[in-house]
Amino acid sequence: KIQEIEKLKKIRANQKVEKRKKREGKIERLIRLRYFYEIKKLRGEGFAWRSISEYISQNYKKNIHFTTLSKTFEKISKQLNQQQN
């Protein structure tokens, strides 16, 4: 019985963790689908996050804060690397 109770505790804990996982937000989706490879190219050329943020603002009329841009880009990069491995 103790083993069954432990299994139930683990199942409940996993369910709570699954509920806490965030869905993809609008900005994250926008970066992933539209801007990711362009940002990657600009970063490869040595542009700073603030410059990339200004670039997107000027060319696409989308204001995305540079910290949001960097964190989201890194998150998406990790996801892509995990999928490739």
Buried (B, 14 or more C-beta within 10 A) or exposed (E): EEEEEEEEEEEEEEEEEEEEEEEEEEBBEBBBEEBBEBBEEBBEEEBEBEEBBBBBEEEEEBEBEBEBBBEBBEBBBEEEEEEEE
